[in-house]
Amino acid sequence: MALFDTKNFNGEVFGAYVDAVPNLNRNELLKSGAIVEKPQYATMLPDQTGGNYITIPIKARIGGTADNYDGNTDITADSRDTYTHGRIVIGRAHGWTEKDFSSDITGEDFMPAAQEVAEYWDDVDQETLLCVLKGIFSMTGQKNKEFVNDHTYDVSMSATETGFAETTLNNAIQQALGDNKGKFSLAIMHSKIATNLENLKLIAYMKYNDGEGIERDLTLATLNGRTVLIDDNMPTASLNAKYVKAAKTDPGALKVTTAGSGEGEVAKTTVQSDVTDVKEGDYVVLLPAGTAYTTYVLGNGAIEYTNCGAKVPYEMDRDPKEKGGEDTLYSRQRKIFSPYGISFKTPSFISPTNSQLESGDNWELANNNSTSTKKYFPIKAIPIARIITR
């Protein structure tokens, strides 16, 4: 669709065109159940101070020890805990300016169409979501670190399993949720990881029948029954060569000795900078330099999403004198991406930057805010995990 000219521009109509553009990633996230829309929270914003941060109560499951019903024992009662879940509105805006002269000499209209604007904001949302995920896995504090550790399956520095193998996903989701691992429905991974899994024939691509009845592959894949989204914006990190502890029977294992001169041996002084507690007689493996890839795994309701809207989402402006005449399209959005069970702390700012979203200091497990007996949202109920492999 070509952009309306400045005189006839209708922001509401243009916004409707933008919203109508299909988005594969967002649609699959929604269909998988990993992201659930919560439009009702948008109406709550004006009622809470600031209009950019809201707190939602999460009711804990009822519990307590059952009493013996024998006609003599009194029945006891417990009250339900309530956790406070803070959500921050993430506001973003951008504009695109084009000169009249550019169109005059080329005959082309360089202003972005609805399709391009939709794709731009899809990319922004994807980046925002990755910043949020990075932030919650950077949380500090004892209980918060329990979530980070239990929901992180890192084999990048393992002596035996460093790559994404056929058992990696299953082991990771079991570590995170135990017998609730079935809640996980989606994995988002780098194309390098997906390609390796495809080469191992572990990934299966979904099929569809075209208009002529011929079965073809979709770009969407599944792994262990979970939808796979492939995105090269997934986090990566460079790893230096490093010694790690190993078993005697591990491939490439070296015995640590003082001299390290014998066959299959390595000097203790060579290893100590990497393995500080190494002892003579231990075994180590030298892992080569490489790249660590992060894969995120999400489950039903992992992220709650609210489009809060802006007073004027789209508008155009014209400056007839600047550089012979310019048109500018402005766009604004306000959205919430809230990991279920993890709260954004009460902020000192209106809208967080990407750096502030990535900071673990701004996130914490939802809790009852008690100063005496603090209780936290159970980490086994949060269907978010990450896998780090080479």
C-alpha positions in Angstrom: 0.0 0.0 0.0 1.4 3.4 -0.9 1.5 6.1 1.8 -1.2 8.7 1.8 -0.1 12.2 0.7 0.3 14.7 3.5 -2.9 16.5 2.8 -5.1 13.4 2.8 -3.2 11.5 5.5 -5.5 9.9 8.1 -3.6 8.5 11.1 -6.3 6.1 12.1 -6.7 4.6 8.7 -2.9 4.3 8.3 -2.7 2.6 11.7 -5.3 0.1 10.7 -3.3 -0.8 7.6 -0.2 -1.2 9.8 -2.0 -3.5 12.3 -3.4 -5.6 9.4 0.1 -6.5 8.1 0.8 -10.2 8.9 3.7 -10.8 11.2 5.0 -14.3 11.3 6.9 -14.2 14.6 4.2 -12.4 16.5 1.5 -14.6 15.2 3.5 -17.8 16.1 4.2 -16.4 19.5 0.6 -15.7 20.1 -0.6 -19.1 18.6 2.0 -21.0 20.8 0.5 -19.4 23.9 3.9 -18.1 24.9 2.6 -14.5 24.6 -0.9 -13.8 25.8 -2.6 -10.4 25.2 -3.9 -8.6 28.3 -5.7 -5.6 26.8 -7.6 -4.9 30.1 -4.4 -3.5 31.7 -4.3 -0.5 29.3 -7.5 0.9 30.9 -6.0 0.6 34.4 -3.0 2.9 33.6 -4.8 6.3 34.0 -6.1 5.1 37.4 -2.6 4.5 38.9 -0.1 7.2 39.6 2.0 8.2 36.7 0.1 6.4 34.0 3.2 4.4 33.0 3.4 1.8 35.8 0.8 -0.6 37.2 0.8 -3.2 39.9 -1.4 -6.3 39.5 -2.1 -8.7 42.3 -1.4 -12.4 41.6 -3.3 -14.8 43.9 -1.2 -17.6 45.3 -2.6 -21.2 45.3 -4.4 -22.1 48.5 -2.5 -24.5 50.7 -2.2 -25.6 54.3 -2.1 -29.0 56.1 -5.4 -30.8 56.2 -6.8 -31.4 59.7 -8.0 -34.7 61.0 -11.8 -34.8 60.9 -12.6 -37.0 63.9 -15.2 -35.1 65.9 -12.6 -33.8 68.4 -10.0 -31.9 66.4 -10.6 -28.2 65.7 -10.5 -27.1 62.0 -7.8 -24.6 61.2 -7.8 -22.0 58.4 -5.2 -20.3 56.4 -5.3 -17.1 54.3 -4.2 -16.9 50.7 -0.9 -15.1 49.9 -1.0 -12.4 47.3 2.0 -11.4 45.2 2.5 -7.9 43.7 3.4 -7.9 40.0 4.8 -4.6 38.7 4.5 -3.7 35.0 6.2 -0.9 33.2 5.0 0.8 30.0 7.7 0.8 27.3 7.3 3.9 25.1 9.1 4.2 21.7 8.8 6.7 18.9 10.5 7.4 15.6 10.1 9.4 12.4 11.1 9.3 8.8 11.8 12.4 6.7 12.0 12.6 2.9 12.8 15.5 0.6 10.5 16.6 -2.2 13.6 16.9 -4.4 14.4 13.2 -4.1 11.0 12.4 -5.6 11.4 15.1 -8.2 14.6 13.7 -9.7 13.8 10.0 -9.4 10.0 9.8 -9.7 9.9 7.6 -6.7 8.0 8.1 -3.4 10.5 7.4 -0.6 8.1 7.7 2.3 7.6 4.4 4.1 4.4 2.5 3.4 2.3 0.7 6.1 4.1 -2.6 5.4 7.5 -1.1 6.1 6.3 0.7 9.3 4.8 -2.6 10.6 8.0 -4.5 10.0 10.0 -1.7 11.7 7.9 -2.0 14.8 8.0 -5.8 14.7 11.7 -5.5 14.8 11.6 -3.0 17.7 9.2 -5.3 19.7 11.5 -8.3 19.1 14.5 -6.3 20.4 12.4 -5.2 23.4 11.5 -8.7 24.2 15.1 -9.9 24.1 16.1 -7.0 26.4 13.4 -8.1 28.9 14.6 -11.7 28.8 18.2 -10.6 29.3 17.2 -8.5 32.2 15.3 -11.2 34.1 18.3 -13.6 33.7 20.5 -10.9 35.2 18.6 -10.6 38.4 20.5 -10.6 41.7 19.5 -11.5 45.2 19.2 -15.0 46.7 15.6 -15.9 45.6 16.0 -14.2 42.2 19.3 -16.1 41.6 17.5 -19.4 42.3 15.3 -18.6 39.3 18.2 -17.7 37.1 20.2 -20.8 38.1 17.3 -23.3 37.9 16.0 -21.9 34.6 19.4 -21.8 32.9 20.8 -24.9 31.3 24.4 -24.0 30.4 26.5 -26.7 28.8 28.9 -24.3 26.9 31.7 -25.1 29.4 30.9 -28.8 29.9 33.6 -31.3 29.4 31.2 -33.7 27.6 28.1 -31.9 26.2 28.9 -28.4 24.8 26.6 -28.4 21.7 22.8 -28.5 21.3 22.1 -32.2 21.2 19.0 -34.4 20.9 18.5 -34.4 24.7 19.4 -30.7 25.4 15.9 -29.2 25.2 14.2 -32.0 27.2 16.8 -31.8 30.0 16.6 -28.0 30.1 12.8 -27.8 30.4 12.8 -30.6 33.0 15.4 -28.7 35.1 13.3 -25.6 35.0 9.8 -26.9 35.6 10.1 -30.6 36.6 6.9 -32.5 36.0 5.3 -29.3 34.6 7.8 -29.2 31.6 4.8 -29.8 29.3 4.0 -26.1 29.7 6.8 -25.2 27.4 5.6 -24.6 23.8 8.2 -22.6 22.0 12.0 -22.2 21.4 13.6 -19.2 19.9 17.1 -19.9 18.6 19.9 -18.7 16.3 20.1 -20.0 12.8 23.4 -21.6 13.5 21.9 -23.8 16.2 18.8 -24.5 14.1 21.0 -25.5 11.1 23.0 -27.9 13.2 19.8 -29.5 14.5 18.5 -29.6 11.0 21.7 -31.4 9.8 21.2 -33.9 12.6 17.6 -34.4 11.4 16.3 -33.3 14.8 14.2 -30.4 13.5 11.1 -31.1 11.5 9.6 -28.4 9.3 5.8 -27.9 9.2 4.0 -28.8 6.0 1.2 -27.2 4.0 -0.5 -27.9 0.7 -0.3 -25.2 -1.9 -3.1 -24.3 -4.4 -2.2 -27.3 -6.6 -2.3 -29.7 -3.7 1.5 -30.1 -3.6 2.9 -30.5 -0.1 5.6 -28.0 0.8 7.7 -27.1 3.8 6.9 -24.0 5.9 9.7 -21.9 7.3 8.4 -22.9 10.8 10.0 -25.9 12.5 9.3 -28.1 15.5 11.7 -29.6 18.0 10.5 -32.2 20.4 7.0 -31.1 19.6 7.8 -27.4 20.4 7.5 -24.6 17.8 10.9 -23.2 16.8 11.4 -19.6 15.8 14.7 -18.8 14.2 16.2 -15.4 14.8 19.8 -14.3 14.4 19.3 -11.5 16.9 19.5 -14.2 19.7 22.4 -13.5 22.1 25.9 -14.8 21.3 29.2 -14.5 23.2 32.8 -15.2 22.2 34.5 -17.8 24.4 38.3 -18.1 24.9 40.0 -21.5 25.1 39.7 -22.8 28.6 40.4 -25.8 30.8 37.5 -27.3 32.6 37.3 -30.2 35.1 36.6 -33.6 33.5 36.4 -37.3 34.3 39.2 -39.6 33.4 37.1 -41.3 30.8 36.0 -38.1 29.0 37.4 -37.7 25.5 40.6 -35.6 25.5 41.0 -35.8 29.2 44.4 -34.8 30.6 45.8 -35.7 34.0 47.0 -32.8 36.1 50.6 -33.2 37.4 53.3 -30.9 38.6 55.5 -31.3 35.6 52.8 -32.1 33.0 55.5 -33.6 30.8 54.1 -37.1 30.5 51.8 -38.4 27.8 48.2 -37.3 28.4 49.3 -34.9 31.2 49.2 -31.2 31.7 51.1 -29.0 34.2 49.1 -27.8 37.2 50.4 -24.2 36.7 49.0 -24.2 33.2 45.5 -25.1 34.4 45.3 -23.1 37.6 44.2 -19.8 36.0 41.1 -21.5 34.6 40.4 -24.1 37.4 41.5 -22.4 40.6 40.8 -25.4 42.9 42.6 -28.0 40.7 44.6 -30.6 42.4 47.3 -33.0 41.3 45.6 -36.2 39.9 42.5 -34.3 38.7 41.5 -34.6 35.1 40.7 -31.6 32.8 39.8 -31.0 29.2 40.9 -28.0 27.1 37.8 -26.5 25.4 38.8 -24.6 22.3 37.8 -21.0 21.6 34.3 -20.7 20.2 30.9 -19.0 20.4 28.2 -19.5 23.0 24.6 -19.3 21.7 21.6 -18.5 23.9 18.2 -20.2 23.1 15.1 -19.1 24.9 12.3 -21.5 25.7 8.9 -20.1 26.5 5.7 -21.7 27.8 2.0 -21.0 28.0 1.5 -17.5 29.3 5.2 -16.8 29.7 4.9 -13.2 28.6 1.9 -11.0 29.1 1.5 -8.3 26.4 -0.5 -5.1 26.5 -0.7 -2.5 23.7 -1.4 0.6 25.7 -1.7 2.9 22.7 -0.6 6.5 22.2 -2.7 9.6 21.8 -1.5 10.1 18.3 0.2 6.9 17.0 0.8 8.2 13.5 0.9 11.6 12.0 2.6 13.6 9.2 4.1 17.0 9.2 5.4 19.2 6.3 8.1 21.8 6.3 7.8 23.6 3.0 11.1 25.6 3.3 13.6 23.1 4.7 15.8 21.8 1.9 13.2 22.9 -0.6 10.3 21.0 1.1 10.2 17.9 3.4 7.5 15.5 4.6 8.0 13.6 7.9 6.0 10.6 9.1 6.0 10.3 12.9 5.1 7.1 14.8 4.7 6.3 18.5 3.8 3.3 20.6 3.4 2.3 24.2 3.5 -1.4 25.1 4.0 -3.7 28.1 5.9 -6.9 27.9 5.7 -8.5 31.3 7.2 -11.9 32.2 4.6 -13.7 34.3 5.6 -13.9 37.9 8.5 -11.5 37.5 8.0 -7.9 38.6 9.5 -4.7 37.3 10.5 -2.7 40.3 8.9 0.7 40.9 10.9 2.9 38.6 12.4 6.4 38.9 11.9 6.9 35.2 8.9 7.2 32.8 9.8 4.7 30.1 12.8 2.3 30.4 15.6 2.3 27.8 16.8 -1.0 26.4 19.8 -0.8 28.8 17.4 -0.3 31.8 15.3 -3.3 30.6 18.5 -5.4 30.4 19.6 -4.5 34.0 18.8 -7.2 36.5 18.6 -4.5 39.2 15.2 -3.4 37.8 13.6 -6.9 38.0 12.6 -9.2 40.9 10.3 -12.2 41.5 6.8 -11.1 42.4 6.4 -11.2 46.1 4.1 -10.2 49.0 6.1 -7.1 49.9 6.3 -8.2 53.5 9.1 -6.8 55.6 9.0 -9.7 58.1 8.2 -12.9 56.2 8.7 -12.3 52.5 7.2 -14.9 50.2 8.0 -15.1 46.5 6.1 -16.3 43.5 7.1 -20.0 42.9 9.8 -20.2 40.3 8.5 -23.6 39.1 5.4 -21.8 37.9 7.4 -19.5 35.5 7.6 -21.1 32.1 10.7 -19.3 30.9 14.1 -20.9 30.5 17.4 -20.4 28.6 19.8 -22.8 27.1 23.5 -21.8 26.5 25.4 -24.0 24.1 28.4 -23.8 21.7 
